[in-house]
C-alpha cells in the first residue's frame, strides 16, 4: 500500500489535469459540458462494445500461436494500440486553448471569451482548497460509491452470461456488448437533457438509483437469462451515466489550481473502489454464500452516492438558462 498510494495519486493528478483540459472548464462552457463529457466518456462503454467481442475472437483464434495462450495475445493486441495513441496524444493534444495547434487566433479568442464569465462563479481556486476543502472530499466519496457500482456491474455481467450456458469467449463478448452499446447512447441522451435543462444533481442521482434497482433486479432474475440480461442492460445504462454525469460537477465548483488538485484528489479517493469493491463483494459472499448479495451491496453504494450528491448546493452546480 505504501508503494502503491503515491503512484496512484500521481497518475490521478495527470489524469485530472488532462481530463479537465479536454472536457472540463478549460474548453467548454458549463451549458454544454454534460453532453460533451458524456461523449468523451462513452469511450468506456464503447471499449466494452468493441473490446468484448474482439477479446473473445483473439482468445479463440490465437490460442497456442507462438506458444502463447489466448489471454497473453489479448494483452499484446490490446496494449500496443493504447501505447501508440498515448504517445500521439502527448504530442498532439494541448491542455489549454492557447496550446491548440488546430485553432487559429480568432477561434481561440472566441472560446476563451465564452469561458471567462464562468471563472467568477467557481467557488474554490487555490491548491490548498483543492486538497483540504471538505467539499472536495465529498466529491471523492460520491465518486467512490458510484464506481463501486461499476465494479459490481463488470463482475456480475459475465457471471450472468456464463450461468446461461454460454461458455465460448466470443459469444460471451458478443452478448456483453449489448448493455454497453445501450449505455453509450443513454449517456449522450441524458447529458444532452442535462444541458438543455441546466440541472445536474437529479440527472446524476436518478441515473444511480435506476442503475441500483436494475442491478438488484438482475440478481432476482438470475435464473432467467433473458430477464437478467434486460435488467443488466438497464443497470449498465444507469451505472455508466453516473460516471459521465459526475464529472460535470467538479468543474462547476473548482477553478484554477484547485481544479487540478481537487479533481486529482477526488479521483484518487474514487480509485479506492478498486480495493473496497472486491473486498466487499468477497466479504458479503462469504457471509451469505450468495454472489448476488454482493452485487446488491454495490447497488446500495450507488444509492448512498445519490444521497451525498444533494449535499452539494444546487446553485453551485446547476446552469442558468
JOJO-V95674 format. One record per residue. OMEGA is omega in radians with two decimals (999 if undefined). Layout:
OMEGA / OMEGA
//
This chain:
-3.12 / 3.11 / -3.03 / -2.99 / -3.13 / 3.10 / -3.13 / -3.14 / 3.13 / 3.13 / 3.12 / 3.13 / 3.11 / 3.12 / -3.05 / 3.13 / 3.14 / 3.14 / 3.12 / 3.13 / -3.06 / -3.03 / -3.10 / -2.96 / -3.14 / -3.05 / -3.00 / 3.05 / -3.04 / -3.10 / 3.11 / -2.89 / -3.08 / -3.13 / -3.14 / 3.11 / 3.12 / 3.14 / 3.13 / -3.05 / 2.99 / 3.04 / 3.14 / 3.11 / 3.11 / 3.06 / 3.06 / 3.13 / -3.13 / -3.04 / 3.14 / 3.10 / -3.13 / 3.13 / 3.10 / 3.13 / -3.13 / -3.11 / 3.12 / -2.94 / -3.11 / 3.10 / 3.09 / 3.12 / -3.12 / 3.10 / 3.10 / 3.08 / 3.14 / -3.12 / 3.11 / 3.05 / 3.10 / 3.12 / 3.14 / -3.05 / -3.06 / 3.12 / -3.08 / 3.11 / 3.12 / 3.13 / -3.10 / -3.12 / 3.07 / 3.11 / 3.12 / -3.13 / -3.13 / -3.08 / -3.02 / -3.06 / 3.07 / 3.13 / -3.06 / 3.11 / -3.11 / -3.13 / -3.03 / -3.13 / -3.08 / 3.10 / 3.04 / -3.05 / -3.14 / 3.14 / 3.10 / -3.13 / -3.14 / -3.12 / -3.10 / 3.11 / 3.10 / -3.10 / -3.03 / -3.10 / -3.05 / -3.13 / -3.14 / -3.07 / -3.11 / -2.97 / -3.03 / -3.03 / -3.04 / 3.07 / 3.11 / 3.09 / -3.09 / -3.09 / -3.01 / -3.09 / -3.12 / -3.13 / 3.11 / 3.08 / 3.08 / 3.10 / 3.13 / 3.14 / 3.09 / -3.13 / 3.10 / -3.10 / 3.13 / 3.14 / 3.00 / 3.05 / 3.12 / 3.10 / 3.10 / 3.13 / -3.09 / 3.08 / -2.96 / -3.06 / 3.11 / -3.13 / 3.13 / -3.12 / -3.14 / 3.12 / 3.12 / 3.14 / 3.12 / -3.10 / -3.14 / -3.09 / -3.14 / -3.14 / 3.06 / 3.12 / -3.14 / 3.14 / -3.13 / 3.14 / -3.07 / 3.13 / -3.10 / 3.08 / 3.11 / -3.13 / -3.13 / 3.13 / -3.11 / 3.13 / -3.11 / -3.13 / 3.12 / 3.10 / 3.12 / -3.14 / 3.10 / 3.09 / -3.12 / -3.11 / -3.08 / -3.10 / -3.09 / -2.96 / -3.10 / 3.11 / 3.11 / -3.05 / -3.12 / 3.10 / 3.13 / 3.13 / 3.10 / 3.11 / -3.13 / 3.14 / -3.13 / 3.07 / 3.09 / 3.12 / 3.14 / 3.08 / -3.13 / -3.11 / -3.05 / -3.12 / 3.09 / -2.99 / -3.10 / -3.13 / 3.11 / 3.13 / 3.09 / 3.13 / 3.14 / 3.08 / 3.09 / 3.12 / 3.12 / 3.10 / -3.13 / -3.09 / -3.10 / 3.12 / 3.11 / -3.11 / -3.13 / -3.12 / 3.13 / -3.02 / 2.98 / -3.04 / -3.11 / -3.14 / 3.12 / -3.10 / -3.00 / 3.09 / 3.09 / -3.12 / 3.13 / -3.12 / -3.14 / -3.11 / -3.08 / 3.13 / 3.07 / -3.13 / -3.14 / 3.13 / 3.10 / 3.10 / 3.13 / -3.11 / 3.10 / 3.06 / 3.09 / 3.07 / -3.04 / -3.04 / 3.11 / 3.13 / 3.14 / 3.12 / 3.13 / -3.12 / -3.12 / 3.11 / 3.12 / -3.09 / -3.04 / -3.05 / -3.06 / 3.13 / -3.11 / 3.14 / 3.09 / 3.11 / 3.08 / 3.09 / 3.08 / 3.09 / 3.10 / 3.13 / 3.12 / 3.09 / 3.08 / 3.08 / 3.13 / 3.10 / -3.13 / 3.13 / -3.06 / 2.97 / 3.09 / -3.12 / -3.09 / -3.06 / -3.13 / -3.06 / 3.13 / -3.08 / 3.09 / -3.11 / 999
//
